[in-house]
Amino acid sequence: MKSYLILFFFFLSTLVSNSQDLNPDSLKNVLNNSKKDTNQVKLLLAIAGEYYFNKPESCLLYANKALILARDINFSREEPYTLNTIGEALRFLGDYPQALKMQFEALRIYQQTKNKWGEARTLGFIGFAYVEFGQYTTALPYLFDSYKKANEIADNVITTFGLTNIGHTYYLLDKADSALYYQRQAYDTLNKMEFVPPLKSLILTRLGNAYLSLEKTDSALICYHLALDNSYRFNDKVNPGKTHKKIADLYASLNMPDSSLYHARLAFASARSANQKLETLQASDLLVNLFRKANADSSFYYSDIARATRDSLYGPEKFRQLQLLIIQEQDRQQKIREEEQQSKNRLKYAFLLTALGIFLLVAFILFKSNRQKQKSNILLKDQKNKIEETLTQLKATQSQLIQSEKMASLGELTAGIAHEIQNPLNFINNFSDVNKELLSEMKDEIKKENFGTAESIANDIIDNEEKINHHGKRADAIVKGMLQHSRTSSGQKELTDINALCDEYLRLAYHGLKGKDKSFNAILETDFDNSIGKIKLVPQDIGRVVLNLINNAFYAVSEKTKLLANSYEPLVKLTTRKLKDKIEIRVEDNGNGIAHNIVDKIFQPFFTTKPTGKGTGLGLSLAYDIIKAHGGEIKVETSRAGDAGKEKEGSTFVIEFPATM
């Protein structure tokens, strides 16, 4: 991760001179001849940048001088930038709590000044400091926020670093598929920006890590050697140690101690020369294991180094400081949220006062109008007749809309059934073709008087016929289910397997949506309680309710997918439970949730959150009526972004009805 700031300090060094031959001594000479102004702050930062990778103590010294001077001359624009530099130097030195303290202070300033670029890169620094300290789950939200903000401002450098750091964190969390996905994304983004050799070495090494986690050893070795070739070609002194360490680990796992020892020594030497404490610790631990049997003295030597380095990085005091810092940052974020809520409340009060004024004005106008009411009785009678006619038309229209809602549900179901029924038909056709070939073979064997072989073929034909029969019954069940759904409900309750009904409608709804939108994908999870058994209900009606709720869940995750694209994994979960004397069905999604101010309205007829033409507003109203008719109830649990105490967004519709009806 130390290559995270290579590009940053390359640009920083150009603040003083366009020459690429600058060194600390020449910068110091310029510094000594300059007065205390903004240029001197930039010079101090440039010197710190020159010491960045090889002498973090010197980097910290000059960055602290830059901070003091920037505050002394009120150069506030450079203050958070300087805090970033101090924070990274402290991270290199293994002082993670103080590093995070500096980065959080920089983040606060960037947020106050609305500096999106500064926010994006500082969030990345915070995230990776947590990663190096082993707090992976704490790190991920900061890394994702950094990546999101970098995308918003179209900064390819921060975006690429964000992707590779997210992938690296998933690798450390043993989520190899996610790690490989984000590292590939990072590599693709890297190819679209200006070439940065150290960044390429870093991403190639992490790609190798992901492949190795998936047990693709050859692919991992290719990536590692490409990374080393790139590092040595462009004199990258930061990343070779990491790469040699990973190669050494790989050879150790393959029981090739000589090759592992060779690369472990190179990793240790590289880490020590670049003063990388974390890499020094990892290389030392590996050398201790490699020398344990062959050379006790060397094992003790590296063990002492590992112990001292580990204490400096992860001692109890460091954990105490980190916990205190996390609590302080949580308090600060809570205060920010409270201030934002107070601001919203003030706006609400202003709105309410305005609404009250409008209401009083309307009330006055109505009062004036009421005085003319007596003169309008004759007109009102005519209007009453017209209203009654309109009401009659409205009822007829409502009946048509209800029928339209049912037909729309049937259409979506039919699309799913068309996909479902194709599978058993394919099996029937395939096994029929196979039986035809087997019968021909059996005739040949009978002619040759190979009756044993003929009998074996006959048994295969019998097995295939049983499969044909099974899939024929499956197709028949699907067709019967479609006919049962499409016909008008008789209102008669039947013994029904609620788990099978829910599973059937989930798959049919999913395939129905896939039939209309080939690009749509979602994770489907089911958790059915097998102790429920069969219960008496009207299957057509309950099926319509479940289908409507599942379609709504798919719509919610589909809309969120359009907004978040690859950073979001849509999920729809269907659960059944037997709770004492009740049956519960839950339809859960991780969409955007429902605004709290409209939750109480969603079961009202004609109320819909969908755009015009996307829904009639009758689906949930019909579901409500059906569940009430079964003696049950339907409710919704929902949360949106920013809800206090909520870990995730989404909605869960809960149906409960008696287990015996």
Residue pairs with C-beta under 8 A, 6 or more apart in sequence:
1 128
1 131
1 132
1 165
1 168
1 202
2 53
2 92
2 238
2 274
2 276
3 198
3 199
3 201
3 202
3 236
3 238
3 239
4 88
4 124
4 125
4 128
4 161
4 165
5 52
5 88
6 196
6 198
6 199
6 238
7 157
7 196
7 199
8 121
9 49
9 52
12 45
12 46
12 49
13 20
13 22
13 46
13 49
13 50
15 42
15 45
15 46
16 22
16 27
16 30
16 42
16 43
16 46
22 46
22 50
23 50
24 47
24 50
24 51
24 58
27 43
27 46
27 47
27 50
28 47
30 43
31 40
31 43
31 44
31 47
34 40
34 43
36 69
36 72
36 73
37 73
38 73
38 75
38 78
40 69
41 66
41 69
41 70
41 73
41 75
41 78
41 82
42 78
44 62
44 63
44 65
44 66
44 69
45 62
45 63
45 66
45 78
45 81
45 82
45 85
47 62
48 58
48 59
48 60
48 61
48 62
48 63
48 66
48 85
48 89
49 59
49 85
51 58
51 59
51 62
52 59
52 88
52 89
53 92
53 237
53 238
53 274
53 275
54 237
54 273
54 274
54 275
55 275
56 89
56 92
56 93
56 275
57 89
57 93
59 85
59 89
59 92
60 86
60 89
60 90
60 93
63 82
63 85
63 86
63 89
64 86
66 78
66 82
66 85
67 79
67 82
67 83
67 86
69 75
70 76
70 78
70 79
70 82
71 79
76 109
79 106
79 109
80 105
80 106
80 107
80 109
80 110
80 113
80 115
80 118
80 122
81 106
81 118
83 102
83 103
83 105
83 106
83 109
84 102
84 103
84 106
84 118
84 121
84 122
84 125
86 102
87 99
87 100
87 101
87 102
87 103
87 106
87 125
87 129
88 99
88 125
90 96
90 98
90 99
90 102
91 99
91 125
91 128
91 129
91 132
92 275
92 276
92 277
93 277
94 277
94 278
94 309
94 312
94 313
95 318
96 129
96 132
96 133
96 313
96 318
96 322
97 318
97 321
97 322
97 324
97 325
98 321
99 129
100 126
100 129
100 130
100 322
100 325
101 325
103 122
103 125
103 126
103 129
104 126
104 325
104 329
104 332
106 118
106 122
107 119
107 122
107 123
107 126
108 332
109 118
110 118
110 119
110 122
111 119
116 149
116 152
116 153
117 153
117 155
117 158
119 149
120 146
120 149
120 150
120 153
120 155
120 158
120 162
121 146
121 150
121 158
122 146
123 142
123 143
123 145
123 146
123 149
124 142
124 143
124 146
124 150
124 158
124 161
124 162
124 165
126 142
127 139
127 140
127 141
127 142
127 143
127 146
127 165
127 169
128 139
128 143
128 165
129 139
130 136
130 138
130 139
130 142
131 139
131 143
131 165
131 168
131 169
131 172
132 278
133 313
133 314
133 318
133 322
134 314
135 322
136 169
136 172
136 173
137 173
138 326
139 169
140 166
140 169
143 162
143 165
143 166
143 169
144 162
144 166
144 567
146 158
146 162
147 158
147 159
147 162
147 163
147 166
147 567
148 567
150 158
150 159
150 162
151 159
156 189
156 192
156 193
157 193
157 196
159 189
160 186
160 189
160 190
160 193
160 199
160 203
161 186
161 199
163 182
163 183
163 185
163 186
163 189
164 182
164 183
164 186
164 199
164 202
164 203
164 206
166 182
167 178
167 179
167 180
167 181
167 182
167 183
167 185
167 186
167 206
167 210
168 179
168 183
168 206
168 209
170 176
170 178
170 179
170 182
171 179
171 206
171 209
171 210
171 213
174 213
176 210
176 213
176 214
177 214
179 206
179 209
179 210
179 213
180 207
180 210
180 211
180 213
180 214
183 203
183 206
183 207
183 210
184 207
185 566
186 203
186 206
187 203
187 204
187 207
190 196
190 199
190 200
190 203
197 230
197 231
197 233
197 234
197 236
198 231
198 234
198 236
198 238
198 239
200 227
200 230
201 227
201 228
201 230
201 231
201 236
201 239
201 240
201 243
202 227
202 239
202 242
204 223
204 224
204 226
204 227
204 230
205 223
205 224
205 227
205 239
205 242
205 243
205 246
207 223
208 219
208 220
208 221
208 222
208 223
208 224
208 227
208 243
208 246
209 220
209 246
211 217
211 219
211 220
211 223
212 220
212 246
212 250
217 250
217 254
220 246
220 250
221 247
221 250
224 243
224 246
224 247
224 250
227 239
227 243
228 240
228 243
228 244
228 247
230 236
231 239
231 240
231 243
232 240
237 270
237 273
237 274
238 274
238 276
240 266
240 267
240 270
241 266
241 267
241 268
241 269
241 270
241 271
241 274
241 276
241 279
241 283
242 267
242 279
243 267
244 263
244 264
244 266
244 267
244 270
245 263
245 264
245 267
245 271
245 279
245 282
245 283
245 286
247 263
248 259
248 260
248 261
248 262
248 263
248 264
248 267
248 283
248 286
249 260
249 286
250 260
251 257
251 259
251 260
251 263
252 260
252 286
252 289
252 290
257 290
257 294
260 286
260 290
261 287
261 290
261 291
264 283
264 286
264 287
264 290
265 287
267 279
267 282
267 283
267 286
268 280
268 283
268 284
268 287
268 302
270 276
270 279
271 279
271 280
271 282
271 283
272 280
277 309
277 312
277 313
278 313
280 305
280 309
281 306
281 309
281 310
281 313
284 302
284 303
284 305
284 306
284 309
285 302
285 306
287 298
287 299
287 302
288 299
288 302
288 303
288 306
291 298
291 299
291 302
292 299
337 644
398 605
401 606
401 616
401 618
402 618
402 622
404 616
405 616
405 618
405 619
405 622
406 544
408 616
409 544
409 547
409 548
409 551
409 619
410 485
410 486
411 512
412 509
412 512
412 513
412 547
412 551
413 482
413 485
413 505
413 508
413 509
413 512
413 547
414 482
414 512
415 511
415 512
415 513
415 515
415 516
416 507
416 508
416 509
416 510
416 511
416 512
416 515
417 478
417 479
417 481
417 482
417 508
418 511
418 515
419 511
419 512
419 514
419 515
420 478
420 507
420 508
420 511
421 475
421 478
421 479
423 471
424 471
424 472
424 474
424 475
424 478
425 471
425 475
427 467
427 468
427 471
428 468
428 471
428 472
428 475
431 464
431 465
431 467
431 468
431 471
432 468
434 464
435 461
435 464
435 465
435 468
438 457
438 460
438 461
438 464
439 461
441 457
442 454
442 457
442 458
442 461
445 451
445 453
445 454
445 457
446 454
481 504
484 539
484 540
485 540
485 543
485 544
487 540
489 538
489 540
489 541
490 538
490 540
491 538
492 538
493 536
493 537
493 538
493 661
494 536
494 537
494 538
494 539
495 534
495 535
495 536
496 534
496 535
496 536
496 537
496 539
496 542
497 533
497 534
498 532
498 534
498 535
498 537
498 542
498 576
498 583
498 585
499 528
499 529
499 530
499 532
499 576
501 539
501 542
501 543
501 546
502 526
502 528
502 546
502 574
502 576
502 585
503 526
503 528
503 574
505 543
505 546
505 547
505 550
506 524
506 526
506 546
506 550
506 572
506 574
507 524
508 547
509 547
509 550
509 551
509 554
510 522
510 524
510 550
510 554
513 520
513 551
513 554
513 558
514 520
517 558
520 554
520 558
520 561
521 570
522 554
522 557
522 558
522 570
522 571
522 572
523 569
523 570
523 571
523 572
524 572
524 573
524 574
525 571
525 572
525 573
525 574
526 573
526 574
526 575
527 573
527 574
527 575
527 576
528 575
528 576
529 576
529 577
529 578
531 578
532 576
532 578
532 583
532 659
535 583
535 659
535 660
535 661
536 660
536 661
537 630
537 657
537 661
538 630
541 626
541 629
541 630
542 626
542 630
544 622
544 623
544 626
545 622
545 623
545 626
545 627
545 634
545 655
546 585
546 587
546 655
548 619
548 620
548 622
548 623
549 587
549 623
549 653
549 655
550 572
550 574
550 587
551 619
552 587
552 619
552 620
552 653
553 572
553 587
553 588
553 589
553 591
553 651
553 653
554 572
554 589
555 610
555 614
556 589
556 591
556 592
556 650
556 651
557 570
557 571
557 572
557 589
557 590
557 591
558 570
559 591
559 592
560 568
560 570
560 590
560 591
560 592
561 568
561 570
563 592
569 590
570 589
570 590
570 591
571 588
571 589
571 590
572 587
572 588
572 589
573 586
573 587
573 588
573 589
574 585
574 586
574 587
574 588
575 584
575 585
575 586
575 588
576 583
576 584
576 585
576 586
577 583
577 584
577 586
578 584
578 659
579 656
581 658
581 659
581 660
582 632
582 656
582 657
582 658
582 659
583 656
583 657
583 658
583 659
584 654
584 655
584 656
585 654
585 655
585 656
586 652
586 653
586 654
586 655
587 652
587 653
588 650
588 651
588 652
588 653
589 650
589 651
589 652
590 648
590 649
590 650
591 649
591 650
591 651
592 640
592 641
592 649
592 650
593 638
593 639
593 640
593 641
593 643
593 649
593 650
593 651
594 602
594 609
594 636
594 638
594 640
594 651
595 640
596 638
596 640
598 607
598 609
599 636
599 638
601 607
602 609
602 620
602 636
603 620
603 621
603 623
603 624
603 634
604 617
604 621
605 617
605 618
605 621
606 616
606 617
606 618
606 621
607 617
607 621
608 614
608 615
608 616
608 617
623 634
624 634
627 633
627 634
627 655
627 657
630 657
630 658
630 661
631 657
631 658
631 661
632 655
632 656
632 657
632 658
633 655
633 656
633 657
634 653
634 654
634 655
634 656
635 653
635 654
636 651
636 652
636 653
636 654
637 651
637 652
637 654
638 650
638 651
638 652
639 646
639 648
639 649
639 650
640 646
640 649
641 649
